[in-house]
Amino acid sequence: MKIHRALVCWCLAASFGVGCSGDDATAVAELEPSSVTAPSTPVTPPPPAPLYVGATRVFTPEGSQGYLFAVPSLDSDASVDLRRSVEIQDAWVFGSPGPDFFTATIFEPTIVRWHVTPEGEFVKGPTLSFANQGVSGTYTAAATPLYSDEKSYFVDAGSLQVVVWNPREMVFLRTIQLPEAPMPGFEPTAELTVRDGQVLVSMMWTSADSGFTRNGDRVRLVAIDPATDTISQVTDDTRCASLSPAGVTSDGTAYFSPWDYHAAVRGVFGQGFGSASCGLRVIPAASTLDQGYDVDLSALVGGRPAGGLQLLNDEEALLHVWHDELVDAAPETWSEQRSEPGYKWYRWRLGSAEATELPDQAPSAEGSAWRSVDGRVISFANNAEYSETTLISLDDTGRGQPGLIVPGWIVTMLKAY
């Protein structure tokens, strides 16, 4: 280490009584290593241990109670301790991966922002209410990806509005009223698909008087421009009587299919009920359903009723397929049988002529879904009493591996750390 001459002279004189000549302007001395303090090196703390958050509904004879919890793993060796959870109104978690997330309340018009520490402690943030907008519940927000930090959307089917809000500031922005087709005796249902530069609302109509076995004679697609939050196009389509989002590929192609239930209804009741097993899409830069694309999903699985299409990636999807022999359902007993596990999952490579049944799977009930959590494709399989839910991870062979068991009913989780 090079030291200035004047400093070296002072050190030598003080330590050893040695003088210095004033003539040598270049004289230096190397100090002993032990006499020099090395500069401190910043220590980078290790990354936090993995942590996942979820919200579950635990049913009691009096009703249900919501709990917000954190766990270090999604595998079967982890467990949920509700004694360390936070009691909340029944809600689902949603948001982007990270320690800051939201809960969408099922029976109240509120969204709550939360923060979780690496130790699993929850810090409650602001609550945003949509009561003044006539919204009854915000649970559909949990099924819709955030559009951005400054703007996001969810649809309230009860008031037939798209609600626009700011996740960063936790403020209400505006509502967009959806056009309702006059269809006496049928009730509308609406769902959102979010893709870059566009929000798509898929609408369908069902009849409560028929036990929701009859659908309207058309579906509707509403395109919204997020730059202005105005409706840019409305189109109707008669190829399907049920239309639900199936996912968006990386190039922006949005896929749709019937609810699995509506495909099963047609299999049990026949023509005029439920919906055909149709797969539709909206290509990038378009605002309407592609008239040249109409896949008979039933033909992919040997003629069985098929719906509930869910993209896994740009090349593969899962189909929820009704197996009548598992239930032996009949129209006169359908109201009791519809909740029985009469479906199986099939894997379909987009564009191929056949889908393949996932091996070694237990039959599932209607409405089952797969979600991507921390790079894993996971299904939330509740038991018949909704007293517990098992997370099933899809491995590379297509087999479902049971993991974490959560008390109550849960439909999604997030990676916090």
Protein Blocks (a to p, Z undefined) as FASTA:
>chain_A
ZZdfklmmmmmmmmnopacdfklmmbccdddfklpccddddddddddddddddddddddf
klpcddddddfbfbfkbccdfklmccddddddeddedjbdcdddfkbccdddddddfkop
acddddddfklnopabfklmmmpccfblkbccdddfklopacdddfklopafbdcddddd
ddehiacdddddddehiacdddddddfkloomaccfbdcdddddfklopafbdcddfkbc
cdcdebjcfkopacddddfklmmmmmmnoghiajddddddddehiabdcfkbccdfklmn
oopacehiacfblmbccdddddfklnopafklmmmmmmpcfbdcddddehiabdcddehi
acddehiacddeehiacdddddfkopaccdddddfkopacdddddehjdfbdcdfZZ
